[in-house]
Amino acid sequence: MAIICTTTASPAEKEQEPKQSLENDQTPPIVFNPSLLNLQSRIPNQFIWPDEEKPSIDIPELNVPFIDLSGQDSTLEASRLITEACTKHGFFLVVNHGVSESLISDAHRLMESFFDMPPAGKQRAQRKFGESSGYASSFTGRFSTKLPWKETLSFRFSNENNGSRTVQDYFSCTLGQEFDQFGNVYQDYCEAMSSLSLRIMELLGLSLGVNLDYFRRFFEENDSIMRLNHYPPCQTPDLTLGTGPHCDPSSLTILHQDHVNGLQVFVDNQWQSIPPNPKAFVVNIGDTFMALSNGIFKSCLHRAVVNRESARKSMAFFLCPRRDKVVKPPSEILEKTPRRYPDFTWPMFLEFTQKHYRADENTLDSFSNWVITNKYII
């Protein structure tokens, strides 16, 4: 189910849209079938990235703090480590998080089962233009250049009403009753991610010097997005990317990687890797929370690379606020720093990234200019 947006620009306002618009021409999109594409001597030009964006070889490992949620680390020490990381690059790892290992294992197993299906089976959940839910094969329906070497399945999770079964309903309605197990496992997984997000929000609030419950309450009834990522092997991984450089538009991302390396973050003017750790979740700040912190905590540029030998899979939970929540920093932060971003709602930002702009390192600034230019009033 897509999040419904109420901010549709008029023809005059369309002229004020950012220059980096999404491509939506009438050219038939290329079909992303890695089994067939890997039989070719060269991958199609649509998947070849510019030289300055091609993957780097032999990059250093990023030094990211481990945040122990079991209570062994003091809350103040965890807050200090988070502040240090989030004012620089916005990435940290959480361990002893309390999420069941068997639940994580089941979620990975079913993800592999879905992506092993033939294309026709996966396309039953085909994602439509402008929507955030569904199956996408390299976003071939959205873009015609710099295509990512991946396929994804995204679906909405709502914590707005206790007992809401959004994820279960998505699988049964979209793929049929034979996918009930998928719905049950991913419903449980999303609920675990939502609960984990709220615990992390308490630490973020403490780190920013606001009431411990402020951000927890703000996201309690979150309307979030879950995404399963599959990066198949590629015969020329030095020419393409699994996911291009971007900052996440959402508030917080909680990522679990399989055993294959691929996540890279741009810090200190160089790409650095975050290797997989089955016991840890990778957490990073998104653009929406960067706006909530008035730019104090950073949403950092990152990407995914591919390789010749092994498929890589990951699961990303994108925490987003309830649709009607107004994104603006708390007064405790605004008393110390001048206002950097206009008020907005998450559906406005989501619509911007789905219909008007391809996410990159400038997404939040471009969106802010778009809101101000089009004189949206919340």
RAWO-V987221 format. One record per backbone hydrogen bond with DSSP energy under -0.5 kcal/mol. NH is the residue of the N-H (numbers start at 1). CO is the residue of the C=O. Records with the same first field share a line. If there is no record, write none. Layout:
BEGIN
NH: CO + CO
END
This chain:
BEGIN
4: 2
8: 6
9: 7
14: 10
15: 11 + 12
16: 13
17: 14
21: 19
32: 30
33: 31
36: 33
37: 33
38: 34
39: 36
40: 37
47: 44
48: 45
49: 47 + 239
53: 50
54: 50 + 51
62: 273
64: 62
67: 65 + 93
68: 66
69: 67 + 95
71: 68
78: 74
79: 75
80: 76
81: 77
82: 78
83: 79
84: 80
85: 81
86: 82
87: 83
88: 85
89: 85
90: 85
92: 283
93: 65
94: 281
95: 67
104: 100
105: 101
106: 102
107: 103
108: 104
109: 105
110: 106
111: 107
112: 108
113: 109
114: 110
115: 111
116: 112
117: 114
121: 118
122: 118
123: 119
124: 121
125: 122
126: 123
127: 135
131: 128
134: 154
135: 125
136: 152
138: 136 + 150
140: 137
142: 139
143: 139
147: 46
149: 241
150: 148
151: 230
152: 136
153: 228
154: 134
155: 226
157: 224
159: 222
164: 161
169: 165
170: 166
171: 167
172: 168
173: 169
174: 170
175: 171
176: 171 + 172
179: 176
180: 177
183: 179
184: 180
185: 181
186: 182
187: 183
188: 184
189: 185
190: 186
191: 187
192: 188
193: 189
194: 190
195: 191
196: 192
197: 193
198: 194
199: 195
200: 196
201: 197
202: 198
203: 199
204: 200
205: 201
206: 202
207: 203
208: 204
209: 205 + 206
210: 205
214: 211
217: 213
218: 214
219: 215
220: 216 + 217
222: 219
223: 320
224: 157
225: 318
226: 155
227: 316
228: 153
229: 314
230: 151
231: 312
232: 230
234: 307
237: 234
239: 236
240: 236
242: 304
243: 304
246: 302
247: 360
251: 319
252: 319
253: 284
254: 317
255: 253 + 282
256: 315
258: 313
264: 303
265: 272
266: 301
267: 265 + 270
270: 267
272: 265
273: 60
274: 263
280: 277
281: 94
282: 255
283: 92 + 281
284: 253
285: 90
286: 251
287: 248
288: 249 + 250
289: 250
290: 286
291: 287
292: 288
293: 289
294: 291
295: 290
296: 293
298: 86
300: 298
302: 246
303: 264
304: 243
305: 262
312: 231
314: 229
315: 256
316: 227
317: 254
318: 225 + 316
319: 252 + 317
322: 218
325: 322
327: 325 + 344
328: 326
333: 330
334: 330
335: 331
336: 333
337: 333
344: 327
346: 325
349: 345
350: 346
351: 347
352: 348
353: 349
354: 350
355: 351
356: 351 + 352
357: 352
358: 20
359: 357
363: 360
366: 362
367: 363
368: 364
369: 365
370: 366
371: 367
372: 368
373: 369
374: 370
375: 372
376: 371
END
